[in-house]
Amino acid sequence: MKFNSLKELDVFDQDRRSQSARRVISLSAASCGRASGALELAAAFESGIKELGLAGQIELKLTGCHGFCQLEPDVLIFPERYFYPNVKTGEVKRILQETGINGRFIPELGFQDDQTGKITTRLEELPFYQGQVRWLIDRQLDLDPLSLEDYLDHGGFQALKLVLSQLTPEEVIGEITASSLRGRGGAGFSTGLKWQLARQVAAQPKYLICNGDEGDPGAYMDRGILESNPYSVLEGMMIGGFAVGANRGFVYVRQEYPLAIDRLEKAIEALRRAGLLGDKILGTDFSFELELVRGAGAFVSGEETALIASVEGRRANPRQRPPFPVVSGLWGKPTVINNVETWANVPLIIQKGASWFSKTGTEKSKGTKIFSLVGQVKYSGLVEVPLGITLDEIINKIGGGARKGKKIKAIQIGGPSGGCLPADLFNLQVDYESLPRAGAIMGSGGLIALDNDTCLVNLALYFLKFAREESCGQCAPCRIGTQQMVAILEKITGGQGELSDLDLLEKIGWTMQQASLCGLGRTAPNPVLTALRYFRPEFEEHIVEKKCRALVCPKLISYVIDEGRCSGCQLCLKACPYGAIEIGSSGLPQISQLACQTCGICFSVCPEEFQAIDRVSGLNKEQASSLTSGSN
């Protein structure tokens, strides 16, 4: 299949998929699905289809991520859109026989709400999907990410065809500007304005870069798109190249994303074979080439100038701006850098129009945003929501709220550059204006729900350690500031803190925000500063009372055996690596507080039916030792 003209693309058979099979079984097989056994499940479906003679009647598609990651591997049956979660290989033949052949839904294999008992038949009926606006993720549900033909069947490259046949570069930029699309990588800069600035620069050549260096812990939005619909990103870059006058683009993806890299490599090669990359694409004067660049996985590579250095083959060190990349970027030439989600939105805007896109969202934040919703919520996965939605709607409606017996006390949004917001701010809108006013940022889209088992002091320490390790070390405010903040937080979590340390943390954080070279250093203090702003009593408890209310910080915890619940099994005694447990006068194990290193192994091995070991905080070693049976 090769397209030599716009007309050939226009007459491509749009009905190939619908004519090939009566039903389509869509199996989620991105990284999260594969980790849950999707490939073994696929083999079972292939074997079952062959055994039952269903080839030609049923088509099996290994698609990307469907979003509800905790229910993978999941199966969608089209055209009915029946949804089966956590499918086992032993259920395959029944699904083929009852649903594949006869079109009947199997209730006992469906999703059951653990509170109401209601069985959900279709994907969109799940609470997790209600409230979402899935412009990007819905395109992945029955799309084979390795098939260019399938992407074309789903309307792929219609936007590029429109651009090459009917629009000028200025009109394309005008449409993107009118849509109010803003960068989805964190800063939220106007995409149309960035493109316009690059086009106005006379220097040649010009370059495009797709920033796929997704480094936030717990974030995998970009990975989800690259693994599930790589062609949408590549089409967006081709449209961007036409608009700004660039003939070469680079897709920068971290080496830790092997499946995304594999699918991008195959997609780029397929485009070359089809005549959709290279010279005079579709018989027009537009030429464009794409290259995949593998990153080393440094968090700082997500910063524009550091990413450029990495693409050039140098160490990923940021540099001062201005000049900005749109003026002097890759090899000193004008360069437009957008992230994966931004590029994926471009074909949608061109195809459906700026007015369609801008109807969703707030006055200044338009469209949808994908978040990776993780942490202590009932439902986790990738969620795509309209900008302007509240945190409460995401956490408690889409995410289902806290897990049984728990309570969500905070949300960490924006990764190491973001902030921790308390539950009483969950009515806050998620947009580019509201979050910074509260001390947080949207970032690339990481969203971690935190319950009462989370220590905010310890969490702040975790993110500061991450920033310290990922700092390039060029500027003193970041290099020394992160080290000093880590040292102070370790002092506090170790029970040695002073109240004056809290003021010092704020002063160091302010200095880093004002004086650091790049965005990593300027935003690194955010998790600490927001935790201090909203959860200062937890810091003060660590310092004054030597207490960790979440029972997380090891130096502030003691383990005590309740003899009233102890069965005398001695599993704790056998497991203790420090010999801190001995048999007491009662004939039951006792923990020596002076010898105990608070590793928690005894707590983890105590049988659940007894739960005889308690964690206590706010006590010194002598007080913990004096606890008697039943007094704790």
C-alpha positions as CSV (number, residue, x, y, z in Angstrom):
1,M,0.0,0.0,0.0
2,K,1.5,3.3,-1.2
3,F,-0.2,6.6,-1.7
4,N,1.2,8.8,-4.4
5,S,-1.5,11.5,-4.4
6,L,-4.2,13.1,-2.3
7,K,-6.8,11.4,-4.5
8,E,-5.4,7.9,-3.8
9,L,-5.7,8.6,0.0
10,D,-9.2,10.0,-0.5
11,V,-10.5,6.8,-2.2
12,F,-8.9,4.4,0.2
13,D,-11.5,1.7,1.3
14,Q,-12.9,2.9,4.6
15,D,-14.9,-0.3,5.1
16,R,-12.0,-2.8,5.3
17,R,-12.5,-3.5,9.1
18,S,-16.3,-3.8,9.1
19,Q,-16.2,-6.2,6.2
20,S,-13.6,-8.4,7.6
21,A,-15.4,-9.7,10.6
22,R,-18.9,-9.6,12.2
23,R,-17.5,-9.1,15.6
24,V,-14.3,-7.6,16.9
25,I,-12.7,-8.7,20.2
26,S,-10.5,-5.9,21.5
27,L,-8.0,-7.0,24.1
28,S,-6.1,-4.4,26.0
29,A,-2.4,-5.2,25.4
30,A,-0.4,-2.1,26.3
31,S,2.3,-2.4,29.0
32,C,-0.2,-2.5,31.8
33,G,-2.3,-5.2,30.1
34,R,0.8,-7.3,29.3
35,A,1.9,-7.2,32.9
36,S,-1.5,-8.6,33.8
37,G,-1.3,-11.5,31.3
38,A,-2.7,-10.0,28.0
39,L,-0.4,-12.0,25.8
40,E,-1.3,-15.3,27.3
41,L,-4.9,-14.3,27.0
42,A,-4.4,-13.4,23.4
43,A,-2.9,-16.8,22.7
44,A,-6.0,-18.5,24.3
45,F,-8.3,-16.4,22.1
46,E,-6.4,-17.2,18.9
47,S,-6.5,-20.9,19.8
48,G,-10.2,-20.8,20.6
49,I,-11.1,-18.9,17.4
50,K,-9.2,-21.6,15.4
51,E,-10.7,-24.5,17.3
52,L,-14.2,-23.2,16.9
53,G,-13.8,-22.3,13.2
54,L,-14.5,-18.6,13.8
55,A,-11.8,-17.1,11.6
56,G,-13.6,-14.6,9.4
57,Q,-16.5,-14.2,11.8
58,I,-14.5,-12.9,14.7
59,E,-11.4,-10.6,14.6
60,L,-9.1,-10.4,17.5
61,K,-7.3,-7.1,18.0
62,L,-4.5,-6.5,20.4
63,T,-5.1,-2.8,21.2
64,G,-3.6,-0.3,23.5
65,C,-4.7,0.9,26.9
66,H,-8.5,1.1,27.5
67,G,-7.9,3.2,30.6
68,F,-9.2,1.1,33.5
69,C,-5.8,-0.4,34.2
70,Q,-6.7,-2.2,37.5
71,L,-9.2,-4.4,35.6
72,E,-6.7,-5.6,33.0
73,P,-6.5,-7.6,31.0
74,D,-10.0,-6.5,29.9
75,V,-11.9,-7.4,26.7
76,L,-14.3,-5.3,24.7
77,I,-16.7,-6.9,22.2
78,F,-17.8,-4.8,19.2
79,P,-20.2,-3.7,17.9
80,E,-22.1,-4.2,21.2
81,R,-19.3,-2.7,23.3
82,Y,-19.7,-5.4,25.9
83,F,-17.0,-5.2,28.6
84,Y,-15.4,-8.0,30.5
85,P,-12.8,-7.2,33.2
86,N,-9.9,-9.3,34.5
87,V,-10.5,-12.0,31.9
88,K,-8.9,-15.4,32.6
89,T,-7.8,-17.8,30.0
90,G,-10.3,-20.4,31.3
91,E,-13.1,-18.0,30.4
92,V,-12.1,-17.5,26.7
93,K,-14.0,-20.3,25.1
94,R,-17.2,-19.4,26.8
95,I,-16.9,-15.7,25.7
96,L,-16.3,-16.9,22.1
97,Q,-19.3,-19.2,22.2
98,E,-21.8,-17.1,24.0
99,T,-20.8,-13.6,23.1
100,G,-18.7,-14.0,20.0
101,I,-21.1,-16.3,18.1
102,N,-24.5,-15.5,19.7
103,G,-24.0,-11.9,20.9
104,R,-25.2,-12.7,24.4
105,F,-23.6,-10.9,27.4
106,I,-22.4,-13.2,30.2
107,P,-23.5,-11.4,33.5
108,E,-21.3,-13.3,35.8
109,L,-18.2,-12.2,33.9
110,G,-19.1,-8.6,33.9
111,F,-18.1,-5.8,36.2
112,Q,-20.0,-5.9,39.5
113,D,-20.2,-2.9,41.8
114,D,-19.1,-4.1,45.3
115,Q,-21.6,-1.8,47.0
116,T,-24.8,-2.0,44.9
117,G,-24.1,-5.4,43.3
118,K,-25.1,-4.0,39.9
119,I,-23.6,-5.8,36.9
120,T,-22.3,-3.4,34.2
121,T,-22.7,-4.6,30.6
122,R,-20.9,-1.9,28.6
123,L,-17.8,0.1,29.2
124,E,-19.5,3.6,29.3
125,E,-21.8,2.4,32.0
126,L,-19.0,1.9,34.5
127,P,-18.7,4.6,37.2
128,F,-15.1,5.0,36.3
129,Y,-16.0,6.2,32.7
130,Q,-18.9,8.4,33.6
131,G,-17.8,12.0,33.9
132,Q,-14.9,11.5,31.5
133,V,-14.7,13.1,28.0
134,R,-12.5,10.6,26.1
135,W,-11.5,12.3,22.9
136,L,-8.1,10.6,22.7
137,I,-8.6,7.4,24.8
138,D,-11.8,6.4,23.0
139,R,-9.9,6.3,19.7
140,Q,-7.8,3.5,21.2
141,L,-10.5,1.1,22.2
142,D,-10.7,-0.9,18.9
143,L,-7.6,0.4,17.1
144,D,-4.7,-1.9,16.3
145,P,-1.7,0.4,17.1
146,L,0.5,-1.5,14.6
147,S,-1.8,-1.2,11.7
148,L,-1.7,1.9,9.4
149,E,-4.7,0.5,7.6
150,D,-6.7,0.4,10.8
151,Y,-5.7,4.0,11.6
152,L,-6.9,5.1,8.2
153,D,-10.1,3.2,8.7
154,H,-10.7,5.2,11.9
155,G,-10.3,8.5,10.0
156,G,-6.6,8.8,10.3
157,F,-4.7,11.2,8.1
158,Q,-8.0,12.9,7.1
159,A,-6.7,16.0,9.0
160,L,-3.4,15.9,7.1
161,K,-5.2,15.5,3.8
162,L,-7.3,18.6,4.6
163,V,-4.2,20.6,5.5
164,L,-2.3,19.7,2.3
165,S,-5.3,20.1,0.0
166,Q,-7.2,23.1,1.4
167,L,-5.2,25.1,4.0
168,T,-2.2,27.4,4.1
169,P,0.3,27.2,6.9
170,E,-1.1,30.5,8.3
171,E,-4.6,29.0,8.4
172,V,-3.4,25.9,10.2
173,I,-1.7,28.0,12.9
174,G,-4.8,30.2,13.0
175,E,-7.0,27.2,13.7
176,I,-4.7,25.9,16.4
177,T,-4.6,29.3,18.0
178,A,-8.4,29.7,17.8
179,S,-8.8,26.4,19.6
180,S,-6.8,27.7,22.6
181,L,-4.9,24.5,22.8
182,R,-2.2,24.8,25.4
183,G,0.8,22.6,26.0
184,R,-0.1,19.5,27.9
185,G,3.4,19.0,29.3
186,G,3.1,21.2,32.3
187,A,3.7,24.9,31.4
188,G,0.5,25.3,29.5
189,F,2.0,27.7,26.9
190,S,-0.2,28.5,23.9
191,T,0.5,26.0,21.1
192,G,-0.6,28.3,18.4
193,L,1.5,31.1,19.6
194,K,4.6,28.8,19.9
195,W,4.0,27.7,16.3
196,Q,3.5,31.3,15.1
197,L,6.8,32.4,16.7
198,A,8.7,29.6,15.1
199,R,7.2,30.3,11.7
200,Q,8.1,34.0,11.9
201,V,11.8,33.2,12.4
202,A,13.6,33.4,9.1
203,A,16.4,30.9,9.9
204,Q,16.4,27.5,8.2
205,P,16.1,24.6,8.7
206,K,13.4,24.3,11.3
207,Y,12.8,21.3,13.5
208,L,10.0,19.7,15.5
209,I,10.4,17.6,18.7
210,C,7.9,15.4,20.4
211,N,8.8,15.3,24.1
212,G,8.0,11.8,25.2
213,D,10.4,11.9,28.2
214,E,7.7,11.2,30.8
215,G,9.6,11.2,34.1
216,D,7.1,11.8,36.9
217,P,6.8,8.9,39.3
218,G,3.4,7.2,38.8
219,A,2.6,9.0,35.5
220,Y,2.1,7.1,32.3
221,M,-0.3,9.2,30.1
222,D,2.2,9.7,27.3
223,R,3.2,6.1,27.3
224,G,-0.5,5.2,27.0
225,I,-0.9,7.2,23.8
226,L,2.4,6.1,22.3
227,E,1.6,2.5,22.9
228,S,-2.0,2.7,21.8
229,N,-2.2,5.3,19.0
230,P,1.3,6.3,17.8
231,Y,0.0,7.4,14.4
232,S,-2.1,10.2,15.9
233,V,1.1,11.7,17.4
234,L,3.0,11.4,14.1
235,E,0.1,12.9,12.1
236,G,0.0,15.8,14.5
237,M,3.8,16.4,14.0
238,M,3.4,16.3,10.2
239,I,0.7,18.9,10.4
240,G,2.9,21.0,12.7
241,G,5.8,20.6,10.3
242,F,3.6,22.0,7.4
243,A,2.5,24.9,9.6
244,V,5.8,26.1,10.9
245,G,7.9,25.2,7.8
246,A,9.8,22.3,9.3
247,N,10.8,19.3,7.2
248,R,12.3,17.2,10.0
249,G,11.0,16.0,13.3
250,F,12.3,13.9,16.3
251,V,10.3,11.8,18.7
252,Y,12.2,11.6,22.0
253,V,11.2,8.7,24.2
254,R,12.9,7.3,27.2
255,Q,14.6,3.9,26.9
256,E,12.4,2.6,29.8
257,Y,9.4,2.5,27.4
258,P,10.4,-0.4,25.1
259,L,6.9,-1.1,23.8
260,A,6.3,2.5,22.9
261,I,9.7,2.6,21.1
262,D,8.9,-0.6,19.2
263,R,5.5,0.7,18.1
264,L,6.9,4.1,17.1
265,E,9.7,2.5,15.0
266,K,7.2,0.3,13.2
267,A,4.8,3.2,12.7
268,I,7.5,5.4,11.2
269,E,8.6,2.7,8.9
270,A,5.0,2.0,7.8
271,L,4.5,5.6,7.0
272,R,7.7,5.6,4.8
273,R,6.5,2.6,2.9
274,A,3.1,4.2,2.4
275,G,4.5,7.4,1.0
276,L,3.3,9.4,4.0
277,L,6.9,10.3,5.0
278,G,9.7,11.5,2.8
279,D,9.8,13.8,-0.3
280,K,6.7,15.4,-1.8
281,I,4.2,13.6,0.4
282,L,0.9,12.7,-1.4
283,G,2.2,14.4,-4.5
284,T,2.4,17.9,-2.9
285,D,5.4,20.1,-2.2
286,F,5.5,19.2,1.4
287,S,8.4,16.9,2.5
288,F,8.8,15.7,6.0
289,E,10.9,13.1,7.8
290,L,10.7,11.6,11.3
291,E,13.4,10.1,13.5
292,L,13.1,8.3,16.9
293,V,15.6,9.3,19.6
294,R,15.9,7.1,22.7
295,G,16.5,9.0,25.9
296,A,18.6,7.8,28.9
297,G,15.7,8.4,31.3
298,A,17.0,11.5,33.2
299,F,14.1,13.5,34.6
300,V,15.8,16.7,33.6
301,S,15.6,15.7,30.0
302,G,11.9,16.7,30.1
303,E,13.1,20.3,30.3
304,E,13.2,21.8,26.7
305,T,16.8,22.9,26.5
306,A,18.1,19.8,28.3
307,L,16.1,17.6,25.8
308,I,17.6,19.5,22.9
309,A,21.1,18.8,24.3
310,S,20.3,15.1,24.6
311,V,19.0,15.0,21.0
312,E,22.2,16.6,19.9
313,G,24.1,13.8,21.6
314,R,25.3,15.9,24.6
315,R,24.6,15.5,28.3
316,A,21.1,16.7,29.1
317,N,22.0,20.0,30.8
318,P,19.5,22.9,30.7
319,R,20.7,26.3,29.5
320,Q,19.5,29.8,30.2
321,R,16.6,31.2,28.3
322,P,16.3,33.4,26.2
323,P,16.9,32.6,23.5
324,F,14.0,30.2,23.5
325,P,13.9,27.1,21.4
326,V,11.5,28.6,18.9
327,V,14.3,31.1,18.0
328,S,17.4,29.0,18.7
329,G,16.9,25.4,19.6
330,L,18.2,22.2,18.0
331,W,21.6,22.9,16.5
332,G,20.9,26.6,16.9
333,K,17.8,26.5,14.7
334,P,14.2,27.3,15.3
335,T,12.6,24.3,17.1
336,V,9.0,23.6,18.2
337,I,8.8,21.3,21.2
338,N,5.4,19.9,22.2
339,N,4.6,16.9,24.3
340,V,2.9,13.7,23.2
341,E,-0.7,14.6,24.3
342,T,-0.4,18.0,22.6
343,W,0.6,16.5,19.3
344,A,-2.2,13.9,19.5
345,N,-4.8,16.7,19.9
346,V,-3.7,18.5,16.7
347,P,-5.4,16.1,14.1
348,L,-8.7,16.3,16.1
349,I,-8.7,20.1,16.1
350,I,-8.0,20.3,12.3
351,Q,-10.6,17.6,11.5
352,K,-13.4,18.8,13.8
353,G,-12.6,22.5,14.1
354,A,-11.3,24.9,16.7
355,S,-14.8,25.9,17.7
356,W,-15.6,22.2,18.5
357,F,-12.5,21.9,20.6
358,S,-12.9,25.2,22.5
359,K,-16.5,24.4,23.6
360,T,-15.0,22.1,26.2
361,G,-13.1,23.5,29.2
362,T,-12.9,26.9,30.9
363,E,-12.4,30.3,29.5
364,K,-8.6,30.0,29.4
365,S,-8.1,26.2,29.6
366,K,-9.8,24.4,26.7
367,G,-10.2,20.8,25.8
368,T,-9.5,17.6,27.8
369,K,-6.5,16.4,29.8
370,I,-5.4,12.9,30.5
371,F,-4.4,12.1,34.1
372,S,-2.9,8.9,35.6
373,L,-5.1,8.5,38.6
374,V,-3.3,6.3,41.1
375,G,-2.9,5.9,44.9
376,Q,-5.5,5.1,47.5
377,V,-8.6,5.3,45.4
378,K,-11.1,2.6,44.6
379,Y,-10.7,2.9,40.8
380,S,-7.3,3.7,39.2
381,G,-6.1,4.1,35.7
382,L,-5.9,6.7,32.9
383,V,-8.8,9.2,33.0
384,E,-9.5,11.8,30.3
385,V,-11.5,14.7,31.7
386,P,-12.6,18.2,30.5
387,L,-10.4,21.0,31.9
388,G,-12.4,22.8,34.6
389,I,-13.6,19.6,36.3
390,T,-13.1,19.6,40.0
391,L,-10.7,17.4,42.0
392,D,-13.6,16.1,43.9
393,E,-15.3,14.8,40.7
394,I,-12.1,13.0,39.6
395,I,-11.3,11.5,43.1
396,N,-14.8,10.7,44.4
397,K,-16.9,10.2,41.3
398,I,-14.5,8.8,38.7
399,G,-12.1,7.3,41.1
400,G,-14.8,6.0,43.4
401,G,-13.4,7.7,46.5
402,A,-11.3,6.1,49.2
403,R,-10.9,2.4,49.5
404,K,-13.0,0.7,52.2
405,G,-12.4,2.0,55.7
406,K,-10.1,4.8,54.5
407,K,-10.4,8.5,53.9
408,I,-8.7,10.6,51.3
409,K,-6.9,13.5,53.0
410,A,-4.9,14.9,50.1
411,I,-4.1,14.8,46.4
412,Q,-0.6,15.1,45.0
413,I,-0.8,16.6,41.5
414,G,2.0,17.4,39.1
415,G,4.6,15.0,40.2
416,P,7.9,16.2,41.7
417,S,7.1,19.7,40.4
418,G,3.6,19.7,41.8
419,G,2.0,20.1,45.1
420,C,-0.1,18.4,47.8
421,L,-3.6,19.8,48.2
422,P,-5.9,18.9,51.1
423,A,-9.4,17.5,50.9
424,D,-11.0,20.8,51.7
425,L,-9.7,22.1,48.4
426,F,-11.2,19.3,46.3
427,N,-13.7,21.8,44.9
428,L,-10.8,23.4,43.1
429,Q,-11.1,23.4,39.3
430,V,-8.4,21.5,37.4
431,D,-7.0,24.1,35.0
432,Y,-3.9,26.1,34.3
433,E,-5.0,29.1,36.4
434,S,-6.6,27.6,39.5
435,L,-4.0,25.1,40.5
436,P,-1.0,27.5,40.6
437,R,-3.0,29.8,42.8
438,A,-3.2,26.9,45.3
439,G,0.5,26.3,45.0
440,A,0.3,23.3,42.7
441,I,0.6,22.7,38.9
442,M,-1.1,20.4,36.5
443,G,2.2,19.1,35.3
444,S,2.1,16.3,32.7
445,G,-0.9,14.7,34.5
446,G,0.2,12.7,37.5
447,L,-2.6,12.5,40.2
448,I,-1.9,10.5,43.4
449,A,-4.7,10.1,46.0
450,L,-3.4,10.0,49.6
451,D,-5.3,8.6,52.5
452,N,-4.6,8.8,56.3
453,D,-1.9,6.1,56.0
454,T,0.3,8.6,54.1
455,C,2.7,10.8,56.0
456,L,3.0,14.2,54.2
457,V,6.4,14.8,55.7
458,N,7.7,11.5,54.4
459,L,6.1,12.1,51.0
460,A,7.7,15.5,50.8
461,L,11.1,13.9,51.6
462,Y,10.5,11.3,48.9
463,F,9.9,13.9,46.2
464,L,12.9,16.1,47.4
465,K,15.2,13.0,47.2
466,F,13.9,12.4,43.7
467,A,14.7,16.0,42.7
468,R,18.1,15.9,44.3
469,E,19.1,12.7,42.4
470,E,17.7,14.1,39.1
471,S,19.3,17.5,39.4
472,C,21.9,18.2,36.7
473,G,24.0,20.0,39.3
474,Q,24.8,23.1,37.2
475,C,23.3,25.8,39.5
476,A,23.9,26.1,43.2
477,P,20.3,26.9,44.2
478,C,19.1,23.5,42.9
479,R,22.2,21.5,43.6
480,I,22.7,22.7,47.2
481,G,19.1,23.6,47.9
482,T,17.8,20.1,47.3
483,Q,20.6,18.6,49.4
484,Q,19.8,21.0,52.3
485,M,16.1,20.4,52.2
486,V,16.6,16.6,52.2
487,A,18.9,16.9,55.2
488,I,16.3,19.0,57.1
489,L,13.5,16.7,56.2
490,E,15.5,13.6,57.3
491,K,16.3,15.4,60.5
492,I,12.5,15.9,61.1
493,T,11.4,12.4,60.2
494,G,14.2,11.1,62.4
495,G,12.9,12.8,65.4
496,Q,15.6,15.4,65.6
497,G,13.8,18.4,64.1
498,E,13.4,21.9,65.5
499,L,10.5,24.3,64.8
500,S,13.0,26.7,63.3
501,D,13.6,24.1,60.6
502,L,10.2,24.8,59.1
503,D,11.1,28.5,58.5
504,L,14.4,27.4,57.0
505,L,12.7,25.0,54.6
506,E,10.5,27.9,53.4
507,K,13.4,30.2,52.9
508,I,15.5,27.6,51.0
509,G,12.4,26.8,48.9
510,W,11.8,30.5,48.0
511,T,15.4,30.9,47.0
512,M,15.3,27.9,44.7
513,Q,12.1,29.2,43.1
514,Q,13.7,32.5,42.4
515,A,17.2,31.6,41.5
516,S,17.4,28.2,39.9
517,L,18.5,27.8,36.3
518,C,15.6,25.7,35.0
519,G,12.1,24.6,35.8
520,L,13.2,21.5,37.7
521,G,15.0,23.6,40.3
522,R,12.4,26.3,40.4
523,T,9.6,23.7,41.1
524,A,11.5,21.2,43.1
525,P,10.4,22.8,46.5
526,N,6.7,22.7,45.6
527,P,5.8,19.4,47.3
528,V,7.5,20.6,50.5
529,L,6.1,24.1,50.4
530,T,2.5,23.0,49.8
531,A,2.8,20.3,52.4
532,L,3.9,23.0,54.9
533,R,1.2,25.4,53.7
534,Y,-1.7,22.9,54.2
535,F,-0.3,20.2,56.6
536,R,1.9,22.2,58.9
537,P,0.5,20.4,62.1
538,E,2.0,17.1,60.8
539,F,5.4,18.7,60.6
540,E,5.0,20.2,64.1
541,E,3.9,16.8,65.5
542,H,7.0,15.2,64.1
543,I,9.1,17.9,65.8
544,V,7.3,18.6,69.1
545,E,5.6,15.3,69.9
546,K,8.0,13.0,68.0
547,K,4.9,11.6,66.5
548,C,4.0,10.4,63.0
549,R,0.3,10.1,62.9
550,A,0.4,8.0,59.7
551,L,2.8,5.5,61.4
552,V,5.2,5.7,58.5
553,C,8.5,7.3,59.7
554,P,10.5,4.4,61.2
555,K,12.5,6.5,63.8
556,L,9.2,7.7,65.3
557,I,7.5,4.3,65.6
558,S,7.6,1.6,68.2
559,Y,6.3,-1.9,67.8
560,V,4.5,-3.5,70.8
561,I,3.1,-7.0,71.2
562,D,-0.4,-7.1,72.7
563,E,-0.3,-10.3,74.9
564,G,-4.1,-10.3,74.9
565,R,-4.2,-11.0,71.2
566,C,-0.9,-12.9,70.8
567,S,-1.3,-16.6,70.0
568,G,2.3,-17.5,70.9
569,C,3.1,-18.7,67.4
570,Q,6.5,-17.0,67.6
571,L,6.6,-16.2,63.9
572,C,7.7,-12.7,64.8
573,L,10.6,-14.0,66.9
574,K,11.8,-16.2,64.1
575,A,11.6,-13.4,61.5
576,C,13.3,-10.6,63.4
577,P,16.7,-10.1,61.8
578,Y,18.0,-8.1,64.8
579,G,17.2,-10.5,67.6
580,A,15.1,-7.9,69.2
581,I,12.3,-10.3,70.2
582,E,12.6,-12.7,73.1
583,I,10.2,-14.8,75.2
584,G,9.0,-12.9,78.2
585,S,8.0,-14.0,81.7
586,S,4.5,-14.7,80.4
587,G,5.8,-17.2,77.9
588,L,4.9,-14.9,75.0
589,P,7.2,-12.9,72.7
590,Q,8.2,-9.4,73.8
591,I,10.0,-6.7,71.8
592,S,13.1,-5.1,73.2
593,Q,12.7,-1.5,72.3
594,L,16.4,-0.8,72.7
595,A,17.3,-3.5,70.3
596,C,14.4,-2.9,67.8
597,Q,15.4,-1.2,64.6
598,T,11.8,-0.6,63.6
599,C,12.1,-2.6,60.3
600,G,8.5,-3.7,60.6
601,I,9.1,-7.4,59.6
602,C,7.4,-8.6,62.8
603,F,4.3,-6.6,62.0
604,S,4.2,-8.0,58.5
605,V,4.5,-11.7,59.5
606,C,2.0,-11.6,62.4
607,P,-1.0,-13.6,61.2
608,E,-3.9,-11.5,60.1
609,E,-6.4,-13.3,62.3
610,F,-4.5,-12.1,65.4
611,Q,-2.9,-8.7,64.5
612,A,-1.1,-8.9,67.8
613,I,1.5,-6.3,67.0
614,D,0.7,-2.6,67.3
615,R,2.6,0.3,65.8
616,V,2.6,3.3,68.2
617,S,4.1,6.8,67.8
618,G,4.7,9.7,70.0
619,L,6.5,7.6,72.6
620,N,10.1,7.3,73.4
621,K,11.8,3.9,73.9
622,E,11.2,3.8,77.6
623,Q,7.5,4.7,77.3
624,A,7.0,2.0,74.7
625,S,8.8,-0.6,76.9
626,S,6.5,0.2,79.8
627,L,3.3,-0.6,77.8
628,T,1.6,-3.5,79.4
629,S,-0.8,-6.0,77.9
630,G,-4.0,-4.4,76.7
631,S,-2.9,-0.8,77.6
632,N,-2.1,0.1,74.1
